[in-house]
Amino acid sequence: MTLELIQGLLLAFALVVILMPPYIRLLRHLGYAKQIREEGPQSHMIKWGTPTMGGLLIISVVLGIFLLLRWPEGQGGSIAPLATLALVGLLGAVDDYLNARTGEGIRARQKLLWQSVVAVFVAWQIQSTYELTQIRVPFVGDVFIDPIIYVPFAAFAIVAASNGVNITDGLDGLAGGTLAFAFVSFMIIALLNVPAQPNTAFLCALIIGALLGFLWFNVHPAQVFMGDSGSLSLGAPLAVIALITGQILVLPIIGLIFVVETTSGIIQIGWFRLSGGKRVFRMAPLHHHFELGGWDEEKTTMRFWIVGSLAGLLGVTLFMASINALA
């Protein structure tokens, strides 16, 4: 199984690295370029016109390889994350297209509605397929949860993860790197879980490989951006994988960067409204706060990567310690 994971990861990496240059040229030809917010850091204005929608290639490579090598024999445990990746990726691609053409993407409420519909459907599919009536609590074990509660809980986790990664995607390489660490953590969890979930681990390996291939072109100065087609779509299956491995309560630890980034935005908006215009951070989300405080973009990204990797290790350690304690 380990050999298959390595082969899948390397294949996804190689395909993205090979296909990305002509894909970037195609994006430039079609005019799918990034529109930079004027209220953002002024150092980011140089990124105006950089091709976006790179996430669509990541999705295509992952889906293509998995369906070619694992379908239909290897569909167990993979339908929900694959469907989530495709459906939320479609939403992100449409948003990227509209943003490139008109300067305005899909409205936030419409985007949230589509995410919620997909999330509720996937949560229902997970609950009905696995007949889940329990949530695994670290060091406690399985705790009963009524299916009526499980579906909205799972749907909320999917939407939150999707938007958390989307909010984090604000610096070259930031979202791609932290996502790669998170999927490495869940690949390990899927392999060590009882029972093991090899198909889920293989899907994680494909996503990791595709992300590493994307980062080859996305590290500073970025040649292409992930766009909503990547940031929205890759966060959602991360939560789905956390659900089907039974480790949804470990997700906030493994995805600590996404949680902190989202929380910083909520705090900033909430305090701004309550205080009549005052701010907690120089700018939200948090990575912009550090940028405006004097950290350059590469330093901010690398330090967030370090925190993300340590958070992933902590999450896996908690998972393994919990298994050993309950054995």
LUMGU-190385 format. One line per 4 residues: their letters; for each residue y, z, x of C-alpha. Coordinates in Angstrom, 3 decimals, always signed. Layout:
a) Y/Z/X ~ ...;
This chain:
mtle) +0.000/+0.000/+0.000 ~ +2.408/+0.814/+2.846 ~ +1.887/-2.684/+4.275 ~ +2.718/-4.257/+0.911;
liqg) +5.920/-2.224/+0.674 ~ +7.017/-3.315/+4.151 ~ +6.167/-6.945/+3.420 ~ +8.049/-6.870/+0.117;
llla) +11.089/-5.224/+1.694 ~ +11.191/-7.736/+4.561 ~ +10.701/-10.690/+2.218 ~ +13.561/-9.579/-0.049;
falv) +15.787/-9.000/+2.996 ~ +14.972/-12.410/+4.481 ~ +15.574/-14.299/+1.240 ~ +18.948/-12.670/+0.643;
vilm) +20.043/-13.306/+4.247 ~ +18.955/-16.959/+4.038 ~ +20.376/-17.654/+0.579 ~ +23.624/-15.711/+0.824;
ppyi) +25.649/-18.145/+3.011 ~ +25.191/-21.135/+0.653 ~ +25.644/-18.786/-2.297 ~ +28.972/-17.579/-0.874;
rllr) +30.072/-21.207/-0.452 ~ +29.114/-21.865/-4.061 ~ +31.106/-18.850/-5.252 ~ +34.135/-20.063/-3.303;
hlgy) +33.768/-23.547/-4.762 ~ +33.576/-22.152/-8.307 ~ +36.515/-19.822/-7.696 ~ +34.642/-16.570/-8.336;
akqi) +37.007/-14.426/-6.297 ~ +37.879/-10.742/-6.357 ~ +41.080/-9.665/-8.084 ~ +42.517/-6.584/-6.346;
reeg) +44.336/-3.907/-8.361 ~ +47.987/-3.733/-7.354 ~ +47.984/+0.056/-7.846 ~ +45.172/+0.448/-5.329;
pqsh) +45.573/+1.077/-1.576 ~ +47.793/-1.606/-0.058 ~ +45.301/-2.114/+2.769 ~ +42.948/-3.641/+0.198;
mikw) +45.301/-6.510/-0.683 ~ +43.864/-8.492/+2.225 ~ +40.591/-8.639/+0.255 ~ +42.195/-10.738/-2.473;
gtpt) +40.170/-13.909/-2.957 ~ +36.917/-12.635/-1.387 ~ +33.953/-14.066/-3.339 ~ +32.380/-11.672/-5.829;
mggl) +29.246/-11.665/-8.011 ~ +26.998/-11.130/-4.985 ~ +24.907/-8.781/-7.095 ~ +23.571/-11.724/-9.065;
liis) +21.701/-12.959/-5.999 ~ +20.267/-9.477/-5.407 ~ +18.971/-9.366/-8.982 ~ +17.547/-12.891/-8.794;
vvlg) +15.666/-12.225/-5.559 ~ +14.229/-8.913/-6.771 ~ +13.129/-10.292/-10.139 ~ +11.795/-13.502/-8.594;
ifll) +9.656/-11.802/-5.969 ~ +8.318/-9.149/-8.325 ~ +7.387/-11.638/-11.057 ~ +5.805/-13.981/-8.514;
lrwp) +3.746/-11.381/-6.648 ~ +3.076/-8.651/-9.183 ~ +3.186/-10.133/-12.686 ~ +1.253/-9.605/-14.918;
egqg) -1.242/-7.458/-13.008 ~ +1.446/-5.182/-11.585 ~ +3.545/-4.649/-14.669 ~ +2.521/-1.023/-15.192;
gsia) +5.571/+1.183/-14.774 ~ +7.847/-1.763/-14.031 ~ +8.803/-3.328/-17.378 ~ +11.538/-0.807/-18.176;
plat) +13.400/-0.959/-14.830 ~ +13.027/-4.751/-14.623 ~ +14.353/-5.226/-18.148 ~ +17.216/-2.849/-17.435;
lalv) +18.077/-4.691/-14.221 ~ +18.154/-8.031/-16.027 ~ +20.010/-6.952/-19.174 ~ +22.703/-4.873/-17.486;
gllg) +22.951/-7.531/-14.771 ~ +23.767/-10.080/-17.475 ~ +26.586/-7.854/-18.700 ~ +27.923/-7.482/-15.160;
avdd) +27.728/-11.218/-14.472 ~ +29.715/-12.015/-17.616 ~ +32.277/-9.387/-16.615 ~ +32.561/-10.872/-13.105;
ylna) +32.951/-14.358/-14.559 ~ +35.728/-13.340/-16.956 ~ +37.490/-11.321/-14.277 ~ +37.456/-14.295/-11.889;
rtge) +38.639/-16.732/-14.564 ~ +41.240/-14.659/-16.411 ~ +41.909/-11.632/-14.200 ~ +40.567/-9.383/-16.956;
gira) +36.929/-8.562/-17.460 ~ +35.148/-7.234/-20.515 ~ +37.002/-4.361/-22.146 ~ +35.701/-0.915/-21.226;
rqkl) +34.640/-0.066/-24.791 ~ +32.729/-3.334/-25.196 ~ +31.069/-2.827/-21.835 ~ +30.082/+0.725/-22.745;
lwqs) +28.697/-0.461/-26.090 ~ +26.429/-3.025/-24.399 ~ +25.293/-0.488/-21.826 ~ +24.536/+2.012/-24.584;
vvav) +22.507/-0.495/-26.614 ~ +20.420/-1.430/-23.582 ~ +20.062/+2.220/-22.551 ~ +18.897/+3.383/-25.980;
fvaw) +16.378/+0.524/-26.184 ~ +15.010/+1.243/-22.706 ~ +14.929/+5.010/-23.336 ~ +12.981/+4.432/-26.550;
qiqs) +10.614/+2.063/-24.742 ~ +9.998/+4.621/-21.987 ~ +9.406/+7.445/-24.455 ~ +7.047/+5.415/-26.651;
tyel) +5.141/+3.844/-23.754 ~ +4.550/+7.060/-21.840 ~ +4.613/+9.311/-24.938 ~ +6.965/+11.622/-23.112;
tqir) +7.612/+14.969/-24.732 ~ +8.398/+16.892/-21.547 ~ +11.037/+17.047/-18.825 ~ +9.860/+18.094/-15.371;
vpfv) +11.972/+20.965/-14.070 ~ +11.702/+21.667/-10.316 ~ +9.653/+24.831/-9.567 ~ +9.181/+25.432/-13.309;
gdvf) +7.007/+22.524/-14.367 ~ +7.022/+20.455/-17.530 ~ +9.292/+21.740/-20.299 ~ +8.873/+20.452/-23.843;
idpi) +11.623/+18.219/-25.207 ~ +11.589/+16.667/-28.655 ~ +11.502/+12.839/-28.633 ~ +14.603/+12.849/-30.843;
iyvp) +16.434/+14.610/-28.014 ~ +14.711/+12.759/-25.169 ~ +15.943/+9.284/-26.165 ~ +19.690/+10.085/-26.204;
faaf) +19.270/+12.233/-23.076 ~ +17.579/+9.375/-21.227 ~ +20.089/+6.836/-22.538 ~ +22.970/+9.001/-21.317;
aiva) +21.381/+9.228/-17.855 ~ +21.038/+5.436/-17.661 ~ +24.644/+4.782/-18.719 ~ +25.955/+7.517/-16.420;
asng) +24.073/+6.178/-13.384 ~ +25.215/+2.625/-14.091 ~ +28.870/+3.621/-14.313 ~ +28.589/+6.061/-11.400;
vnit) +27.528/+3.288/-9.024 ~ +30.181/+0.996/-10.496 ~ +32.896/+3.581/-9.774 ~ +31.583/+4.067/-6.232;
dgld) +31.780/+0.340/-5.494 ~ +35.283/+0.374/-4.030 ~ +34.853/-0.010/-0.261 ~ +32.995/-2.549/+1.861;
glag) +29.362/-1.483/+2.067 ~ +29.849/+1.809/+0.220 ~ +27.834/+1.224/-2.955 ~ +25.200/-0.928/-1.237;
gtla) +24.466/+1.650/+1.451 ~ +24.355/+4.685/-0.811 ~ +22.164/+2.788/-3.289 ~ +19.732/+1.877/-0.509;
fafv) +19.350/+5.547/+0.463 ~ +18.795/+6.505/-3.178 ~ +16.094/+3.876/-3.714 ~ +14.369/+4.898/-0.459;
sfmi) +14.178/+8.426/-1.856 ~ +12.632/+7.279/-5.127 ~ +10.232/+4.948/-3.329 ~ +8.905/+7.990/-1.477;
iall) +8.763/+9.998/-4.701 ~ +6.846/+7.209/-6.482 ~ +4.290/+7.109/-3.651 ~ +3.822/+10.892/-3.470;
nvpa) +3.914/+11.493/-7.214 ~ +0.835/+12.688/-9.068 ~ -0.463/+10.209/-10.009 ~ +1.072/+7.732/-7.541;
qpnt) +3.133/+4.870/-8.979 ~ +2.653/+1.930/-6.588 ~ +4.372/-0.668/-8.791 ~ +7.485/+1.459/-9.045;
aflc) +7.445/+1.997/-5.276 ~ +7.090/-1.759/-4.714 ~ +10.070/-2.462/-6.962 ~ +12.111/+0.097/-5.009;
alii) +11.093/-1.618/-1.751 ~ +12.281/-4.993/-3.058 ~ +15.632/-3.546/-4.105 ~ +16.038/-1.822/-0.721;
gall) +15.305/-5.061/+1.141 ~ +17.698/-7.070/-1.041 ~ +20.425/-4.449/-0.579 ~ +20.007/-4.496/+3.197;
gflw) +20.284/-8.283/+3.144 ~ +23.417/-8.029/+1.029 ~ +24.926/-5.426/+3.371 ~ +24.602/-7.930/+6.222;
fnvh) +27.472/-9.781/+4.544 ~ +29.163/-6.868/+2.770 ~ +29.941/-4.486/+5.635 ~ +33.590/-4.413/+6.671;
paqv) +35.211/-6.904/+6.613 ~ +33.186/-8.043/+3.614 ~ +32.362/-11.720/+3.164 ~ +31.202/-11.122/-0.401;
fmgd) +31.417/-8.332/-2.960 ~ +28.654/-7.007/-5.178 ~ +30.744/-7.200/-8.334 ~ +29.796/-5.632/-11.636;
sgsl) +26.707/-7.860/-11.675 ~ +25.394/-5.638/-8.887 ~ +27.030/-2.236/-9.268 ~ +26.386/-1.883/-12.996;
slga) +22.889/-3.364/-12.917 ~ +21.521/-1.463/-9.913 ~ +22.662/+1.965/-11.052 ~ +20.873/+1.666/-14.397;
plav) +17.319/+1.036/-13.069 ~ +17.827/+3.879/-10.598 ~ +18.009/+6.229/-13.583 ~ +15.079/+4.463/-15.276;
iali) +12.936/+4.966/-12.187 ~ +13.976/+8.621/-12.102 ~ +12.826/+8.913/-15.718 ~ +9.437/+7.243/-15.296;
tgqi) +8.676/+9.254/-12.139 ~ +9.556/+12.416/-14.064 ~ +12.316/+13.323/-11.607 ~ +15.430/+12.756/-13.683;
lvlp) +16.724/+16.256/-12.857 ~ +16.515/+15.400/-9.149 ~ +18.611/+12.252/-9.646 ~ +21.991/+14.068/-9.495;
iigl) +21.021/+15.382/-6.054 ~ +19.742/+12.075/-4.691 ~ +22.716/+10.300/-6.251 ~ +25.190/+12.978/-5.184;
ifvv) +27.773/+10.434/-4.025 ~ +27.788/+8.758/-7.442 ~ +28.136/+12.118/-9.179 ~ +31.018/+13.222/-6.946;
etts) +32.829/+9.895/-7.267 ~ +32.552/+9.938/-11.056 ~ +33.564/+13.604/-11.278 ~ +36.645/+12.998/-9.139;
giiq) +37.798/+10.329/-11.563 ~ +37.225/+12.565/-14.584 ~ +39.108/+15.445/-12.948 ~ +41.990/+13.180/-11.956;
igwf) +42.421/+11.688/-15.430 ~ +41.936/+15.012/-17.216 ~ +44.405/+16.930/-15.045 ~ +46.932/+14.087/-15.173;
rlsg) +46.972/+14.279/-18.965 ~ +46.934/+18.065/-19.201 ~ +49.609/+18.644/-16.564 ~ +51.950/+15.918/-17.672;
gkrv) +51.524/+13.600/-14.717 ~ +50.297/+15.754/-11.819 ~ +47.330/+14.717/-9.666 ~ +44.524/+16.617/-7.963;
frma) +43.677/+13.790/-5.556 ~ +45.920/+11.303/-3.806 ~ +43.985/+8.653/-5.726 ~ +40.668/+8.523/-7.553;
plhh) +37.811/+7.893/-7.131 ~ +37.332/+10.146/-4.136 ~ +36.887/+7.477/-1.454 ~ +40.479/+6.333/-2.051;
hfel) +41.675/+9.940/-1.626 ~ +40.246/+10.004/+1.899 ~ +41.565/+6.527/+2.667 ~ +45.095/+7.551/+1.740;
ggwd) +44.595/+10.721/+3.776 ~ +44.184/+8.707/+6.960 ~ +40.474/+7.820/+7.171 ~ +39.985/+4.118/+7.813;
eekt) +37.612/+2.197/+5.584 ~ +34.694/+2.104/+8.013 ~ +34.897/+5.852/+8.667 ~ +35.024/+6.655/+4.945;
tmrf) +32.028/+4.434/+4.235 ~ +29.941/+5.786/+7.110 ~ +30.642/+9.408/+6.207 ~ +29.708/+8.759/+2.596;
wivg) +26.523/+7.069/+3.851 ~ +25.709/+10.182/+5.890 ~ +26.177/+12.430/+2.858 ~ +24.132/+10.018/+0.733;
slag) +21.243/+9.974/+3.193 ~ +21.219/+13.776/+3.476 ~ +21.348/+14.095/-0.319 ~ +18.358/+11.761/-0.562;
llgv) +16.413/+13.852/+1.941 ~ +17.312/+16.995/+0.023 ~ +16.126/+15.452/-3.244 ~ +12.783/+14.381/-1.755;
tlfm) +12.363/+17.805/-0.141 ~ +13.011/+19.499/-3.488 ~ +10.477/+17.203/-5.150 ~ +7.776/+17.923/-2.552;
asin) +8.465/+21.667/-2.499 ~ +8.215/+21.742/-6.284 ~ +4.867/+19.911/-6.237 ~ +3.465/+22.288/-3.635;
ala) +4.719/+25.348/-5.530 ~ +3.132/+24.196/-8.788 ~ -0.120/+22.989/-7.207;
